[in-house]
Structure formats: structure tokens, C-alpha cells
Amino acid sequence: MFSRQVAALVAAVAAAGMLAFPLSGCGGGGAGARSDPGRPLEALRASVPLRVRLEPSPKQVAGPSYPLATVRPGHTIDLHSSPGGRILDRVGARTEFGSMRVFWIEKVRGDWFGVPASELPDGELAWVRDDSRGLELSQTRFWITAEVSRRRLELRYGNRVLDRFPVGVGSPGSPTPLGDFAITDGLVGKGLGPWYGCCVLALSGHQPNLPAGWIGGNRMAIHGTPGAVGGATSRGCLRASDPDMISLFARVPLGTPVFIRA
């Protein structure tokens, strides 16, 4: 039953979204007209079987929660090199791929937030000033860990492990980068091309070790795949089976922290 439901919702969501999304060597970039990623995301979440979407009540679960900052529509936010430092970039309420811009607040210094941002190199934080006019604050108890050596991903909610499944990782020449990242985009649609399976969760990180001549972009992601799972053959992305990817995609919000370890 579950496999039939997955197949049906993948077909429905693919028909709803036509998105172009070049990523780091996970396959190649597709071509297609962009649409609002919120609509296929909502459709996917509503269509996933209930047993997949169940989550504990926050009152019943101990463990960490992670603060998030969403850029309000119509506002522009300055990304600084440090609290009060020089401006590195200015960003709006939508990412380059059209998703709502949601930051994971990894550090706080006074009224400044240190956030992973795709505009900066891996390992560096952009600093944004707390401003209630431009930012809406919230939190999530979801977080993701991935162990490259074990080729395994876990979805957690507070201290509870909600899901655990195998993933493919980067090849020896283009290994999966390690570090702390955040989900920036959730994308589905035929325009992704056949390499990304059902859907993509783009990350704030980048792949610095792409092969010579690669033109597919350098953004990291967790995504589905039409092929086998568990090998070390990607250009750095984490690949999951479509059923596992749909389960993950349907639950985690934008901004969710992703910790990739050796």
C-alpha cells in the first residue's frame, strides 16, 4: 500500500512543480519553468501517509530545539562578516531557487544572529541583526545527522530518532563535505531532471572538490535517486531512496540543521 501511495504522490507532485535546480555533481542540471516551491511542498506533505508524518508532541520530548529566522516578504536583510562588521551581501525573502528564506540561528551575540548561508563559504557564518520588522523568529525540534563512513542518515526530533536510513555519499575524488549546514530549499518537479529522484532538500553548503570541467553547480543537497543507494559515487550530495526521501522531505521545515560527520 505504501509503495502505491508513494508512486501516486510523486506523480502528482512532479506534475505540480517544474523547477530548474543545478546542484553539485549529483547528476546534472535540468531545465524548466520555475513555480512557487511552497505549493508542491504543501501537496507532498498533505499526501504522505499519516504514519510517516506522525511526530511527538513538543511537551513529551526532551532534547534540543533550534531557533529559526524567516525573512519577511518585501524585506531585505544584510549579511555581515561579524556582528556589526562589513556587509557581505544583501538578500531578500526568497532564495535563488524561489523558496522562503529561512535561517538556522546557530549562534547569538547580543542582538546579532550567526547563520549558515549559501552566500558564504562552508564553515563561515553570516551575521544578521535581530530586527522584528524584517525577521520572524520561530523554532524547530527537527534536526538531521549524517555519518559518511557508515553511509547513514538519521532524522531526529529533540532526543528522539524518528527515522534512520542508508544514503549514498561522495566519491573519493569528491567526498561529501563535513560540517554544520541548514536546509535552504525544498524542491520537486520534472524540471529537476532524472538524477534527483522525487525531490531535493538543498543545503547551505558547497562542494569544493568538483571534477575538472564540471558545470552542474556546487551546492550540496540531500535528494532522491533513480539508482542504487549506499555507494560512494556522488559528487558530494547525500542520496536516499525515493520512499525515504519523501518521508524526510514531508516533515522537516526549511532552516532545519544538518550535521554531517565522518
Beta strands, then each sheet from edge to edge (+ up, - down):
strand 1: 66-71
strand 2: 77-80
strand 3: 87-91
strand 4: 102-104
strand 5: 107-109
strand 6: 112-115
strand 7: 126-129
strand 8: 135-140
strand 9: 142-147
strand 10: 152-157
strand 11: 160-166
strand 12: 169-170
strand 13: 179-188
strand 14: 199-206
strand 15: 219-223
strand 16: 232-234
strand 17: 238-239
strand 18: 257-261
sheet 1: 4+ 1- 8+
sheet 2: 2+ 3-
sheet 3: 5+ 6- 7+
sheet 4: 11+ 10- 9+ 18+ 13- 14+ 15- 17-
sheet 5: 12+ 16+
end
